[in-house]
Amino acid sequence: MDTQVPTRVANILMNALKGGVVPRIGLEYITVGRAQEIAAILHDIDMIADGSASFRFIVGKYGSGKSFLLQTIRNYATAKGFAVVDADLSPERRFAGTKGQGLATYKELIQNLSSKSKPDGGALPLILEKWISGIQVSVKAQTNAEGEEFDRLVEKQIYAVASSLEGMVNGFEFARAIAIYWRAYREDDDLMKSNVLRWFRGEYPTRREAKADLGINFIVTDETWYDFLKILAIFLVSAGYKGLLVVIDELVNIYKIPNSITRQNNYEKILTMYNDVLQGKAKHIGFLMGGTPQCIEDKYRGLFSYEALRSRLAQGHFSADGLLDLSAPIIQLQMLTQEEMYVLIEKLRDIHAQLYKYSPALSHDDLIYFLTVEYNRVGADTHITPREIIRDFIELLNILHQNPHTDIASILGSNSFELAKGGITDEEIHSEFQEFEV
């Protein structure tokens, strides 16, 4: 492997993948395939930077690489100057609910607010102070004013930015909050800054408390959290970011809601967001939502049980036989091909060797041996996923490294290769992977 992977990153990659979860960093070292899907989403990101909005569903079976793709795009977006919020839905986090589940999703999103300089979340204070610093630099470039006169000019420009938000739903309250934050910043009032951050994060339980602390008779609620994301996107652009990307995974948790009315309320919220984006009511914001085929297409409980969404999202008559429209709102992920899986495990082999400082021992034929065994297990044609193959492969690498006198044949079983081949010849196996022959 030509690229040297930093030891910390290599360690995170191996531990996360062995545990069956998607690492938050280092994905660029192991990404294979998905070129068309990634290109389509990157086009969306360019459009968001130009002031448009986008909405996509990334649909794939468990272990197919859906969450991996979402995380890859998240990392790309922060590197390109976007702010990103992400959350996994759960029984406690939904789009709407009678027990504050929509607000819980908003809180999780804001807690995970990330930027290039703060990629692991918690970027809200940094973003607000970057915005203030940007205005101070702008004023300094235009005038020689100092002291109180300088502060007055900065405040005037801050209020100009704030007033541009007031035409949006709940924009007046948002504008007041950022103006209060500026005053607290100028006066070095940490308590007031903390109160404003609590308000932005949706942590005030009642309007009365917000009124007492901030003089703002309004809080983020189940009904208003989506409007706040739209305002935040516009504000972020004024703070020097290219826009806001909202990444939400595990849509299956909406599908699992037992109460049909509650499910429909959640689907109605998705419809509102989707319509806003397509009708041009939202700017500089993009949504990526991940789910399984069942939670999308099931006509009794899935997204398609809500007719208004089904009619908007269902494929047309011509998307079939591998001819997919990647500009459609739903991107269906196909499983990685065997050739792509070969490239992936080859990368993992080399990263594992780098991490533990040894020369890779598994040859080209060994990798084919392993994949042949995996793909010819009973039921593998319908049930095996990249996640399982990756987990098995890292386990194999660990065992071989920890037991240097063992070889791959003794681990997989002396008869397993012949059994797995099902009677096909070595020549046929090699021809299946012929583009990787050295």
N, C-alpha and C positions, 0 to 999 in steps of 0.2 A: 504494500500500500504506500503510495507516494506521499500522501498528506499525513503529517504527524499530528495526532490527536492529543490535546493537552491531557495530562494524567487525570486531573479532576474530572474532566468531561468524560473521558473513557470509563472511569469508575462509575459515574452516574448512569451512563448508557447501559453498561453491563448489569448493574443492580436493578435498574428500572425494568429493562426488557426481560430479565430473568424472573422478575416478579409479575410480569404480565401487564405492566402499566407503561404509559407513554412518557418518556423523559421530557422535561421542559427545555432542556438545552442540548446542543450537539446533534440535532436531527439532520443538519446539513451533511454530516459525515456518513449517514446511513440511508439517505433518501434514494429510492430507486423507483422507476416507473412513474405513473401518474402525470406524465409530461403534459398531456392535453388538459386534464382537469386543473392542474396548477396554472397553466397558461390562461385558462378561462377565468379563474378567480383573480389572478394578477391583473387581468384587463379590468375587472370590476374595481380593484383597488386604485388603478389609474383614474377611473371615472369618478370615484369618491373624492380623490384629491382635486379634481376639476370642479367639484361642487355638486355632483350627482349623489345618488344613493343606490344601494344594491341590497338584494335579499336572495339568499341561496340556502337550499337544503342539501346537505351532504349525506347521502343515504348508502348504507352498507351493512352487511351482516356483522355480528359480533366477531371481533378479531380480524376484520378485513382491512384495517388500516384507516378507518374513518377518523378516529380521534388523533391518529398520527398526522393525517393530512391537516386537520384543524390546527394542531399545534405548530406544524410547519408554517402554515400561513400566518398564524399569530406572530411567530418569531420574525418572519419576513416583514410583516407590517410595521413592527416596532423598529426594526433596523432601517426602514425607509421613512421614518419620521412620523408615523401614526401613533396615536394613543390607542391601546387595546384594553377592553374589559372582557373577562371570560368567567363563565360559571357552568357547573354541571347541575341540571335539574335533579330534584329528589322529592320525596313526599313532603318535605318542608319548604321546598323552593319550586314554585310554579310561576306561570304568567298571571294567574288570578286565583283567589281563594277566599274563603270566609275567615281564615285565621292569619291573615297577613302574609300568605305565601308569596304574593307578587312583590311585596316590599322586601321580603327575605331574599328574593332573587336579585333585586336592585342592590341591596346591601353587599351581597357577595360579589356582584359585578364591580362595584366601586372599590371594595377592598382589594380586588385583583387588578385595579387600574394600573397599567404598565406603560412604560415608555422606553425609548432607547437607553436612557441613562438610569432607568429604574425598571429593569426587565422582569423582576420577580413580584411586582405588585406594590401597593402602598404609595403610588406616585402622586396622589392628590396634592399634598402640601408642596411638593417640588414643582408641580405644574402651576399652582397659584403664584408661587414666588418667582418662577421663571417669567410668568406673564407680567408681574409687577416690574421685574428687572428690565424686561424688554421695553416697557413704556418709559421707564427712567432713562434708558439709553437713548430712546427715540427723542425724548424731550431735551436731553443733554446735547444731542447732535443739532438741534434746531435753535438753541438759545444759550446764552451765557449766564442765565439766572442762577442764583444760589439761595440757600436757606429757605425761608418761608415762601418766597416767590417761586422757587423751583418746585416745592411741594404743592403749591397752588396749581401750577401748570400740569404737574403729573396727575393731580386729582381731577383736573378738568378733562384730561384725556381719558382717564379711567372712567369717568362718568359718561363720556362720549361713547366708549365701547359698551358700557352697561346699558345705556339708553337704546342702543341698537338691538338689544335682546328683549326689550320691553314689549315689542309687538307680538312676541311669541306667547303661546299658552304658558302661564306661570312665569313668564320672563321678567316681570316687574320684581317679583320676590327674589329671583335668581340674581338680578342686577343689584338689588339692595344688599344681598349677602356678600357679593364680591367687593362692593364699596366698603362695607363694614370690615371685611378682611384687610383691605388696603389701609384703613385707619389704624387697625390693630397692629399691622406690620410697621407702619410709620412710628407708632407710639411704643413699639416693642411690648405689646400687651399679649402675652402668651395665652392667658386664660380666654380672652376674646377670640383669638385665632383658633384655639381648640374648640370653642363653642361653634364657630362658623364651620369648621371641618365636620363636627358632629351633625350639623344641619345638612351639609352637602351629602353626608353618608347615609342620611335617612334615619339617624339614631335618636331623634327627639320623639318620645312617645305621644306627646300631646301638643296642640297648638299653643296652649296656655304657657307651657314651659319655654317654647321657642319665643313667644312674645315677651316673656319675662327676661330672658337672657339676651335676645337680639333685637327685640322690637319688631319681629316679623311674625305676623299672625297667619302662618302657613307652614305646613310640613309636607315632606314627601310621603305619599300613601300608596296603597294598592292601586288606586285609580289614576294617580298622577305620575308614577315612576317612569313610564315610557316617555311622556312629554319632557321629563327632566333629562333623559338621555339625548333627546333631540336638541335641547338647549345646550347641553354640555358639548355636543359635537361642534356647534357654531362657536361657542366660547373657545374651545381648543384651537380652532383655526386662528382666532385672534391672538392666541398665546404662542403661535408659531408652529403648531402641528398641522399635518396635512388632513386630518380628519379623525374619526372614531370608528374602530372596528369592534363589533359586538359578537363574541363567539359563545354560543350556548350549545352544550352537548347533552346527551341523554334525554332526548325528547320522549323516549320510551316511558318515562315516568308520567307523562300526560296520558299516554295510552293505558297505563295501569290504573288510573283513577277509577274506582268502582262506580262512583255516582255519575250518571250520564249528563246531568245538568251541569255539574262542576267541570266535566270534560269539555262540554260545549262552550262554557264560559272561557276556558283556556284557549280553545280553538278560535273563538271570536276575537280574543286579544291578538292572536297571531294574525288573523285576517286584517284587523285594524292596522297593525304594523306593516303588513305586506301591501295593503292598499296605499298607505301613506307614501311608501317608497316608490311604488309604480306611478302614482299620480303626481309626484314631484313635490309633495308636502314636507319631505324630509331632505336635508342637505348635508353633505360631508359625513354621511354615516352609512355603514354597511353591516348587514347581519349575516352570519353563518350559523346554521343550526344543524346539528348532527343527530341522526336517528337511524333505526333499523328499517328495512323494507316493510315489516309488519306494522310498525307504529305509524307509518305513513299511509300504506295502501289498504289496510284493513277497513272494510266498508261499514263495520259495526262499531268499532271503538277507535280506529285510527284517525289520522288527519282527514282522510277521505270520507269519514262518516259525516263530516260537516260539508254539506253540499257546496256552499259558496267557495270553500277552499278547493274541493275536488275539481270543480269546473275550471278553476284558475290554474291548477297545478298538474292535472293529468296530462300525460304525453299525448301528442297528436297522432294521427294515423300513420305517419311515415317513419317514426322512430322505432325501428325494429331491426332484427338481424344484425346487431352490432353497429347500426347507423344511429348514433345518438346526437341530439342537439345539445351541445354543451353551453349554449346561451340560454337554455331553459332554466326555470327556477330550481328544478331538482336535478342534481348531479348524482347519477347512480354509479357507485364504485364497483368495478369488476374486481375479482380476486387477482392478485399479482400472478403473472404467468410463472411457469417453472423456470424459465430463463431468467426472469427478474429475481426470483427467489435465489437462484444460484449466485447472482451478483451480490445480493444482500448478505448471504451467509459468508461469501468470500470477504466482504468488508468486515463483518463481525469477527471472522477468524483473525484478520490482521490487527484489528483494534484490541482484541483479547491478548494477542502476542505482545503488542506494544505495552499494554497495561502491566502485564506480568513479566515483561522483559525476557522473552524467549523467541527463538526463530519459529515461524509457523511450521507445524509438522504435517498438517493435513494437505494432501496433494489435490490436484484437480479431480483425479479419479475418486479420492476419498469423499470429496464434496458431492460428487454424482452418486456415489454409494449411499451416503446419508439421505439425500433427497429422494432417491428411488425407494428406499425403505419407508420413508415418511409418506410418500404419495401412493404407495401401494398397500397401506394398511386397510383393513376392512372398513368401508364407509368413508374413506378419505376423499373420494370424488365429490361428496356432497357436504362433508362436515369439517374437513381439516381447514385451518385458517393460518395465515402468516404468523399470528400471535403464538399458536401452538408450536409451529415449526421453529420459530425463533427461540422459544423457551427450551425446547428439546435440544437445539443446537448449542446453546450456551451451557446447558447442563453437560452435554457431551464434551465441550471444550474444557469445562472445569474438571471433569473426571480424568480426562487425558492428561491435563497439566498436573493434577494432584497425584496421579498414579503413572509416573513416566514409563514404567515397564509394561503398561497396558497398551494395546492397539485398538483401532476402531472396530475391527472384525470381532474381537473378543467381547466388546461392549454391546454391539448390535446383534451379536449372535452369529455363530459360524454359518448357520443355515439361513439366516434372515435375508441375505442378499439374494440367494437363489429363490427363496420363497417369495420375496417381494417382487422379483422380476416377473413372476408369473409365466416363466417360459420364454420371455423375450431375450434376445441375444445381447452380448456386450456391444456389438456393432450398432444395434438399434438404439441402445441407451446413449452411446456416444453421438449418434446422429441427432438425437433429440436436443443435445446441448452443443451441437457442432459449432455454433458461432463463438463458443468460448474455448474451443480447442486452441492450444498454443501452437 
